[in-house]
Amino acid sequence: MKTALLADLHANREAVEAVMDHARAQGAQAWVFLGDFVGYGADPGWVVDLVRDHVQRGALAVQGNHDEAVVRGAGPSMRPDARYVVEWTRAHLDAGQIDFLAGLPLVQQRGDHLYVHANAWNPPAWEYVLGRAEAQRSLAATGCRYTFCGHMHGPRLYNLSGAGKLGDFVPTSGMAIPVPPHRQWLAIPGSAGQPRDGNPAACYAIFDDDAGMLTFHRVPYDHDGAGAKILAAKLPQRLATRLVDGQ
């Protein structure tokens, strides 16, 4: 089965529509949404409704830190732009949409696959997998062969051998990568809604568990249109310009 993995959608309808269309064209048969459906973008209701509809039809979804902030209110550690958008988003979602975000689990597991927004060692703390040390810590926290997470906004793949040797690399878009189960794997598909690796194209990945292959994808989309919506909503201008430069 081919499973599409989307993280950090961030209320970006244009990007999410492009990714969903691309994934269907690649033969995606199942969907996993790795959190942060809201925040930064101007279409939170549309994105939440899309994820909720897919969950009702069998998709998996986990809660991200921006989703939690919209449910509970922005925390003191949030940056001013993010805090402003959280409060704006709270005013633009209805009770049912907020209830959906509130009911999302922090972690989902299906077989030997673990799905979490930030990391496997302490999901509610929202700590980042910044590099090898955090990746190894996350892999050590689970017996699953495959861990998929978001939060980092850029694609990355880590693997741990039976001898404890950790490898990592930045994947090339469209290149199928063998991910055999004799290793542990931690995959970060990158952000569908707000990439931050210098490339504005939306990110996602497809895992083909029958073939044991993982493919990361970059999908161009109308980032100017998404940015114009951000400005029209009177959200911070920087959130629009970063869609253009991928930062």
C-alpha positions as CSV (number, residue, x, y, z in Angstrom):
1,M,0.0,0.0,0.0
2,K,1.2,3.5,-0.8
3,T,0.7,5.9,2.1
4,A,1.0,9.7,1.6
5,L,2.6,11.5,4.6
6,L,1.9,15.2,5.1
7,A,3.1,17.3,7.9
8,D,2.9,21.0,8.9
9,L,0.1,21.9,6.5
10,H,-0.3,25.3,8.3
11,A,-3.6,26.4,6.8
12,N,-2.1,26.7,3.3
13,R,-4.9,25.6,1.0
14,E,-3.0,26.2,-2.3
15,A,-0.1,24.0,-1.1
16,V,-2.2,21.3,0.3
17,E,-4.4,21.0,-2.8
18,A,-1.3,20.7,-4.9
19,V,0.2,18.0,-2.7
20,M,-3.0,16.0,-2.5
21,D,-3.4,16.1,-6.3
22,H,0.2,15.0,-6.8
23,A,-0.1,12.2,-4.3
24,R,-3.2,10.9,-6.0
25,A,-1.4,10.9,-9.3
26,Q,1.4,8.9,-7.6
27,G,-1.1,6.2,-6.6
28,A,-1.5,7.1,-2.9
29,Q,-4.1,4.7,-1.3
30,A,-3.9,5.9,2.3
31,W,-3.2,9.2,4.1
32,V,-1.4,10.2,7.3
33,F,-1.4,13.8,8.6
34,L,1.5,14.5,11.0
35,G,0.1,17.6,12.7
36,D,0.1,21.4,12.6
37,F,-2.9,21.8,10.4
38,V,-3.3,25.4,11.5
39,G,-1.1,28.4,12.1
40,Y,0.6,30.9,9.7
41,G,-1.8,30.4,6.7
42,A,-5.2,32.0,5.9
43,D,-7.3,28.9,5.3
44,P,-7.4,27.0,8.7
45,G,-11.1,26.0,8.4
46,W,-10.6,24.5,4.9
47,V,-7.5,22.5,6.0
48,V,-9.1,21.3,9.3
49,D,-12.2,20.2,7.3
50,L,-10.1,18.3,4.8
51,V,-8.1,16.4,7.5
52,R,-11.3,15.7,9.4
53,D,-13.0,14.3,6.3
54,H,-10.0,12.0,5.6
55,V,-9.9,10.8,9.2
56,Q,-13.6,9.9,9.0
57,R,-12.7,7.8,6.0
58,G,-9.8,6.0,7.7
59,A,-6.8,8.3,7.6
60,L,-4.6,8.8,10.6
61,A,-3.8,12.2,12.1
62,V,-1.9,13.4,15.1
63,Q,-1.9,16.8,16.9
64,G,0.8,19.4,16.4
65,N,1.9,22.2,18.7
66,H,0.0,24.8,16.7
67,D,-3.1,22.7,16.8
68,E,-2.7,22.5,20.6
69,A,-2.2,26.2,20.9
70,V,-5.4,26.9,19.0
71,V,-7.3,24.6,21.3
72,R,-5.7,25.9,24.6
73,G,-4.4,29.4,23.7
74,A,-0.9,30.4,22.7
75,G,1.8,29.5,25.2
76,P,4.4,32.0,26.5
77,S,7.2,30.5,24.4
78,M,5.5,31.2,21.1
79,R,6.9,33.9,18.9
80,P,4.8,37.0,18.4
81,D,3.8,36.2,14.8
82,A,2.8,32.7,15.7
83,R,0.9,33.9,18.8
84,Y,-1.0,36.5,16.7
85,V,-2.0,33.9,14.1
86,V,-3.1,31.4,16.8
87,E,-5.5,34.0,18.2
88,W,-6.7,34.9,14.7
89,T,-7.3,31.2,13.9
90,R,-9.2,30.6,17.1
91,A,-11.7,33.3,16.0
92,H,-12.0,31.8,12.5
93,L,-12.8,28.2,13.4
94,D,-16.1,26.9,14.6
95,A,-16.6,24.8,17.7
96,G,-16.7,21.5,15.8
97,Q,-13.4,22.3,14.1
98,I,-11.7,23.2,17.4
99,D,-13.2,20.0,19.0
100,F,-11.6,18.0,16.2
101,L,-8.2,19.5,16.9
102,A,-8.7,18.9,20.6
103,G,-9.5,15.3,20.2
104,L,-6.4,14.4,18.1
105,P,-3.9,12.1,19.7
106,L,-0.3,13.0,20.1
107,V,0.9,9.6,18.8
108,Q,-0.6,7.0,16.5
109,Q,0.8,3.5,15.8
110,R,-0.2,1.1,13.1
111,G,1.8,-2.1,13.1
112,D,5.5,-1.2,13.2
113,H,4.8,2.4,12.1
114,L,4.8,5.2,14.6
115,Y,3.4,8.6,13.7
116,V,4.0,11.7,15.9
117,H,4.4,15.4,15.2
118,A,7.6,16.3,17.0
119,N,9.5,13.3,18.4
120,A,8.9,9.9,20.0
121,W,10.7,10.4,23.3
122,N,8.5,13.1,24.7
123,P,5.7,14.1,22.3
124,P,3.9,16.8,24.4
125,A,7.1,18.8,24.9
126,W,7.4,19.6,21.2
127,E,11.2,19.3,21.1
128,Y,12.7,19.2,17.6
129,V,14.7,16.5,15.9
130,L,17.5,18.8,15.0
131,G,20.1,16.3,14.0
132,R,21.6,12.9,14.7
133,A,21.5,13.1,18.5
134,E,17.8,13.8,18.7
135,A,17.1,11.3,15.9
136,Q,18.9,8.5,17.9
137,R,17.0,9.6,21.0
138,S,13.7,9.4,19.2
139,L,14.4,6.0,17.7
140,A,15.6,4.6,21.1
141,A,12.2,5.6,22.5
142,T,10.2,3.2,20.3
143,G,10.5,-0.4,19.2
144,C,8.8,0.5,15.8
145,R,10.9,0.0,12.7
146,Y,9.5,3.2,11.1
147,T,8.9,6.5,12.8
148,F,7.4,9.4,10.8
149,C,7.3,12.9,12.3
150,G,7.0,16.6,11.2
151,H,7.8,19.8,13.1
152,M,11.1,20.5,11.3
153,H,9.7,21.9,8.0
154,G,12.4,20.4,5.9
155,P,12.8,16.8,4.6
156,R,15.3,14.5,6.3
157,L,15.8,10.7,6.7
158,Y,17.7,8.9,9.5
159,N,18.5,5.2,9.9
160,L,19.9,3.2,12.7
161,S,21.6,-0.2,12.1
162,G,21.5,-3.2,14.4
163,A,25.0,-2.3,15.4
164,G,23.9,1.1,16.6
165,K,25.4,3.1,13.7
166,L,23.3,6.1,12.7
167,G,23.1,7.6,9.2
168,D,21.3,10.6,7.9
169,F,20.8,12.4,4.6
170,V,18.7,15.0,2.8
171,P,16.6,13.1,0.3
172,T,16.3,14.0,-3.4
173,S,12.8,14.7,-4.6
174,G,11.3,11.9,-6.7
175,M,14.0,9.3,-5.9
176,A,12.7,6.1,-4.3
177,I,14.8,5.1,-1.3
178,P,14.9,1.4,-0.1
179,V,14.0,1.3,3.7
180,P,14.5,-2.3,4.7
181,P,13.1,-3.3,8.1
182,H,16.4,-4.7,9.4
183,R,17.2,-1.0,10.2
184,Q,15.2,1.5,12.2
185,W,14.1,4.5,10.2
186,L,13.0,8.1,11.1
187,A,11.5,10.0,8.2
188,I,10.6,13.7,8.3
189,P,8.7,14.5,5.1
190,G,9.1,18.2,5.4
191,S,6.3,20.9,5.5
192,A,3.4,20.7,3.0
193,G,2.4,24.3,3.9
194,Q,5.5,26.2,4.9
195,P,8.8,24.8,3.8
196,R,11.9,26.3,5.4
197,D,14.8,24.8,3.6
198,G,15.2,27.5,1.0
199,N,13.0,25.7,-1.5
200,P,9.4,27.1,-1.7
201,A,7.9,23.9,-3.2
202,A,5.6,22.0,-0.9
203,C,7.0,18.8,0.7
204,Y,5.5,15.4,1.4
205,A,6.5,11.7,1.1
206,I,5.0,8.4,0.0
207,F,5.8,5.2,1.8
208,D,5.2,2.0,-0.3
209,D,5.3,-0.7,2.4
210,D,4.8,-3.5,-0.2
211,A,8.0,-2.5,-2.0
212,G,9.8,-1.2,1.1
213,M,10.4,2.1,-0.6
214,L,10.1,5.7,0.6
215,T,9.9,8.6,-1.8
216,F,10.1,12.3,-0.9
217,H,8.4,14.8,-3.2
218,R,8.5,18.5,-3.9
219,V,5.5,20.1,-5.5
220,P,5.4,23.6,-6.9
221,Y,2.2,25.5,-6.0
222,D,0.7,29.0,-6.2
223,H,2.6,30.5,-3.3
224,D,1.9,34.0,-4.5
225,G,-1.8,33.3,-4.2
226,A,-1.4,31.8,-0.7
227,G,0.6,34.8,0.3
228,A,-2.0,37.3,-1.0
229,K,-4.6,35.6,1.2
230,I,-2.3,36.1,4.2
231,L,-2.0,39.8,3.5
232,A,-5.7,40.1,2.8
233,A,-6.4,38.6,6.2
234,K,-4.1,41.2,7.7
235,L,-1.8,38.5,9.1
236,P,1.9,39.4,9.5
237,Q,3.5,40.2,6.1
238,R,6.6,38.0,6.9
239,L,4.4,35.0,6.8
240,A,3.5,35.7,3.1
241,T,7.1,36.6,2.0
242,R,8.6,33.4,3.6
243,L,6.3,31.3,1.3
244,V,8.2,32.8,-1.7
245,D,11.7,32.3,-0.4
246,G,11.1,29.0,1.4
247,Q,12.4,30.4,4.7
